[in-house]
């Protein structure tokens, strides 16, 4: 019979693997590390063990959105979601269709906002379609970020006027990012920097409490000491930066397959647009070229999971893992194993 192992035991085994200590040490000495032999979810186990061994910011670039989603899910199962961020494309299907996805825009802005100050160690998960799309610059983000703290002295009407100037829509009840509502001393606002809207209760000219709340039940959830309210940038134009510009200098970038990712960025730039110029809801994406994309990655230390690499790595770490066998509903085979 196959030994049954809990996920925590798997993580502990990976933590003790000599390659984890080696990787943590090598990151301080070399630029390009080849990591081979990690199959399936073992790559997430490696990422978490290395994160604990050498805590800093890591960006993992998977080949596509689906693979990135699975990798992100594995990471959150191992260490929770607070230190793991997902950076998706801002578009629903693909950039060439020009249909923005508000939920994805929130995740993108949340990542940029977390990186604005020193957030401490983070793992960011993304893929070429998302990283090729240009973002707001750090300066633009700082200029258009409204910070509010519990106990702060600020006039509620001033906050409303500022939200208007940022392009927020005044509504009776908020139901999507980019909206705000006022009822007596309470201001509800759905920022593009968080997955839940905020309920800000004023007592005169003082912010008394700040809470997140559930859109369906309207019930308060988590009490917060501080919030950052950020508007939408995708429709306003002027997206000239990239996520790479917001990463700390000592960030480590893990790449699934550099040749595939680079070719994907190139194909995105060559895709024929399927946008009706008369439709105001469609937004054309500003994309990094293949050369710009590669030049942005080059300065960072890299973990390369490529099966074959064009470059010569400074060091190589080899694991021996295998994928779980496919049983195809053959339960006799499963019981025998």
ChimeraX attribute file (.defattr): number of C-alpha atoms within 10 A of each C-alpha:
attribute: neighborCount
match mode: 1-to-1
recipient: residues
	/A:1	7
	/A:2	8
	/A:3	6
	/A:4	7
	/A:5	8
	/A:6	9
	/A:7	12
	/A:8	11
	/A:9	11
	/A:10	12
	/A:11	18
	/A:12	13
	/A:13	12
	/A:14	19
	/A:15	19
	/A:16	11
	/A:17	14
	/A:18	10
	/A:19	19
	/A:20	22
	/A:21	15
	/A:22	15
	/A:23	22
	/A:24	17
	/A:25	13
	/A:26	17
	/A:27	18
	/A:28	11
	/A:29	12
	/A:30	14
	/A:31	17
	/A:32	23
	/A:33	21
	/A:34	22
	/A:35	24
	/A:36	18
	/A:37	15
	/A:38	18
	/A:39	14
	/A:40	14
	/A:41	15
	/A:42	20
	/A:43	20
	/A:44	22
	/A:45	24
	/A:46	20
	/A:47	19
	/A:48	23
	/A:49	23
	/A:50	21
	/A:51	18
	/A:52	15
	/A:53	16
	/A:54	17
	/A:55	15
	/A:56	17
	/A:57	22
	/A:58	25
	/A:59	25
	/A:60	23
	/A:61	25
	/A:62	24
	/A:63	21
	/A:64	17
	/A:65	19
	/A:66	11
	/A:67	15
	/A:68	21
	/A:69	18
	/A:70	15
	/A:71	24
	/A:72	23
	/A:73	17
	/A:74	18
	/A:75	23
	/A:76	17
	/A:77	12
	/A:78	16
	/A:79	12
	/A:80	11
	/A:81	14
	/A:82	9
	/A:83	15
	/A:84	20
	/A:85	21
	/A:86	23
	/A:87	27
	/A:88	26
	/A:89	24
	/A:90	27
	/A:91	24
	/A:92	15
	/A:93	12
	/A:94	18
	/A:95	27
	/A:96	19
	/A:97	19
	/A:98	21
	/A:99	18
	/A:100	22
	/A:101	14
	/A:102	18
	/A:103	17
	/A:104	20
	/A:105	23
	/A:106	26
	/A:107	21
	/A:108	23
	/A:109	24
	/A:110	22
	/A:111	22
	/A:112	23
	/A:113	22
	/A:114	16
	/A:115	18
	/A:116	16
	/A:117	12
	/A:118	8
	/A:119	13
	/A:120	11
	/A:121	15
	/A:122	20
	/A:123	24
	/A:124	17
	/A:125	23
	/A:126	24
	/A:127	27
	/A:128	24
	/A:129	22
	/A:130	25
	/A:131	20
	/A:132	26
	/A:133	24
	/A:134	20
	/A:135	28
	/A:136	23
	/A:137	18
	/A:138	18
	/A:139	9
	/A:140	14
	/A:141	18
	/A:142	15
	/A:143	10
	/A:144	18
	/A:145	17
	/A:146	17
	/A:147	11
	/A:148	18
	/A:149	18
	/A:150	19
	/A:151	16
	/A:152	14
	/A:153	15
	/A:154	15
	/A:155	14
	/A:156	21
	/A:157	12
	/A:158	10
	/A:159	14
	/A:160	18
	/A:161	11
	/A:162	14
	/A:163	23
	/A:164	14
	/A:165	12
	/A:166	18
	/A:167	14
	/A:168	22
	/A:169	16
	/A:170	16
	/A:171	13
	/A:172	11
	/A:173	15
	/A:174	20
	/A:175	16
	/A:176	17
	/A:177	24
	/A:178	23
	/A:179	23
	/A:180	25
	/A:181	19
	/A:182	20
	/A:183	10
	/A:184	8
	/A:185	14
	/A:186	18
	/A:187	19
	/A:188	23
	/A:189	29
	/A:190	27
	/A:191	28
	/A:192	28
	/A:193	25
	/A:194	23
	/A:195	16
	/A:196	21
	/A:197	27
	/A:198	27
	/A:199	26
	/A:200	23
	/A:201	21
	/A:202	22
	/A:203	14
	/A:204	12
	/A:205	14
	/A:206	16
	/A:207	21
	/A:208	18
	/A:209	19
	/A:210	25
	/A:211	21
	/A:212	23
	/A:213	18
	/A:214	15
	/A:215	15
	/A:216	7
	/A:217	7
	/A:218	13
	/A:219	11
	/A:220	15
	/A:221	13
	/A:222	11
	/A:223	14
	/A:224	15
	/A:225	12
	/A:226	15
	/A:227	20
	/A:228	18
	/A:229	22
	/A:230	27
	/A:231	24
	/A:232	20
	/A:233	19
	/A:234	19
	/A:235	14
	/A:236	11
	/A:237	13
	/A:238	14
	/A:239	18
	/A:240	13
	/A:241	18
	/A:242	22
	/A:243	22
	/A:244	18
	/A:245	14
	/A:246	19
	/A:247	17
	/A:248	17
	/A:249	12
	/A:250	14
	/A:251	19
	/A:252	23
	/A:253	24
	/A:254	24
	/A:255	22
	/A:256	23
	/A:257	17
	/A:258	22
	/A:259	14
	/A:260	15
	/A:261	22
	/A:262	18
	/A:263	12
	/A:264	19
	/A:265	25
	/A:266	19
	/A:267	14
	/A:268	21
	/A:269	18
	/A:270	11
	/A:271	12
	/A:272	10
	/A:273	15
	/A:274	13
	/A:275	16
	/A:276	12
	/A:277	10
	/A:278	7
	/A:279	9
	/A:280	8
	/A:281	12
	/A:282	19
	/A:283	21
	/A:284	19
	/A:285	24
	/A:286	18
	/A:287	24
	/A:288	21
	/A:289	18
	/A:290	19
	/A:291	11
	/A:292	13
	/A:293	20
	/A:294	15
	/A:295	11
	/A:296	15
	/A:297	14
	/A:298	13
	/A:299	14
	/A:300	19
	/A:301	21
	/A:302	23
	/A:303	25
	/A:304	23
	/A:305	21
	/A:306	16
	/A:307	12
	/A:308	12
	/A:309	13
	/A:310	8
	/A:311	8
	/A:312	10
	/A:313	16
	/A:314	12
	/A:315	17
	/A:316	17
	/A:317	16
	/A:318	11
	/A:319	13
	/A:320	8
	/A:321	14
	/A:322	11
	/A:323	10
	/A:324	8
	/A:325	8
	/A:326	9
	/A:327	10
	/A:328	8
	/A:329	8
	/A:330	9
	/A:331	10
	/A:332	9
	/A:333	11
	/A:334	14
	/A:335	9
	/A:336	8
	/A:337	10
